[in-house]
């Protein structure tokens, strides 16, 4: 558990959603039993940016609207 910050904004008809947590980044385990969250986001949204830092992780997702 822990707090997660979700922010949404729009610029030039391009919504951007940011999800920020304050946990630690964990590297994949040898048995590959970790979640598939970022894989799913990349497959559906395509344009994402992941910033990993000492204080947590920020994921920014952008979707163009035709």
C-alpha positions, 0 to 999 in steps of 0.5 A: 500500500501507499499513496498514489497521486493521479493528475490529468491535463489536456493540451492541444486535444492530447490528454495526459495522465500522470501516476506518481508513487513514492515506492522503490523500483524493483527489478524483474525477478528471474522467474518473471513473476512480476506484473504486466502493468507497463506492458499493458499500458504501452500496448494500449496507449503507446506514448508513455514516459517512465521516470524512476527516482529515489523518491518513487516512480512517475508514469506519464501517458499521452493519447492523441484524439483524432 
